Amino acid sequence: MKAIFTKFIPATDTRAAKIKAWAEGVKPLTVSVDYDYDGAARFAVAAVALCKREGWTHLGNLVSGGHPDESGEVFCFSNSETFEVTA
């Protein structure tokens, strides 16, 4: 299973805002912020672009969750191995 991390990179005086996506063992990808989307969907654009670049298009749907140490989202494939959580 691959975890894809994303992070918002704010605009500067000379550069527009970007979103960076990366996963273990692959080169990071940075895309322009798509203001047509809000919330996690904005970060999903970068995660999907990374998947397409790496040829991970056969692995299923992506699900997202927040990451407390980053201003972004973490994505994993929904058809990954699952585990039961009990009380």
C-alpha positions in Angstrom: 0.0 0.0 0.0 1.2 3.5 -0.8 0.5 6.5 1.3 0.5 9.7 -0.6 1.2 12.9 1.4 0.2 16.3 0.2 1.1 19.8 1.5 -0.1 23.3 0.7 2.8 25.7 -0.3 1.6 29.3 0.1 2.2 31.9 -2.5 5.1 34.2 -2.3 5.8 37.6 -3.9 7.0 35.9 -7.1 5.3 32.5 -7.1 1.7 31.2 -7.0 0.4 28.8 -4.3 1.2 25.2 -5.0 0.4 21.7 -3.7 3.2 19.2 -3.3 2.5 15.4 -3.4 5.0 12.7 -2.5 5.2 9.1 -1.5 8.1 6.9 -0.4 10.4 6.0 -3.2 9.2 8.4 -5.8 10.1 11.9 -6.9 7.7 14.6 -5.5 5.3 16.4 -7.7 4.2 20.0 -7.4 1.0 21.3 -9.0 -0.7 24.7 -9.1 -3.6 25.1 -6.7 -6.9 24.5 -8.5 -9.3 27.0 -7.0 -12.3 25.2 -8.6 -12.0 22.7 -5.7 -12.3 23.1 -1.9 -10.9 21.1 1.0 -9.5 17.6 0.4 -10.5 17.8 -3.3 -7.9 20.5 -3.8 -5.2 18.1 -2.5 -6.6 15.2 -4.4 -5.7 16.9 -7.7 -2.0 16.6 -6.8 -2.4 13.0 -5.4 -4.1 11.9 -8.6 -1.5 13.6 -10.7 1.3 11.7 -8.8 -0.6 8.4 -9.3 -0.9 9.0 -13.0 2.7 9.9 -13.4 3.8 6.8 -11.6 1.3 4.5 -13.4 -0.7 3.7 -10.3 -4.0 3.9 -12.1 -4.9 0.3 -11.5 -4.8 0.4 -7.7 -8.4 1.6 -7.0 -10.0 4.6 -5.4 -8.1 7.0 -3.1 -9.4 7.9 0.3 -8.1 10.8 2.3 -7.5 11.8 5.8 -5.9 14.7 7.6 -2.4 14.8 8.9 -1.8 16.8 12.1 1.8 17.8 11.3 1.1 19.1 7.8 -1.2 21.6 6.1 -2.5 18.9 3.7 -4.0 15.5 3.4 -2.8 11.9 3.3 -4.2 9.6 0.6 -4.3 5.7 0.5 -5.9 3.3 -1.9 -9.3 1.9 -0.6 -8.6 -1.6 -1.9 -5.6 -2.0 0.3 -5.5 -4.7 3.0 -8.0 -4.1 5.7 -7.9 -4.9 9.4 -10.7 -5.2 12.0 -10.7 -2.8 14.8 -12.3 -3.9 18.1 -12.9 -2.3 21.4 
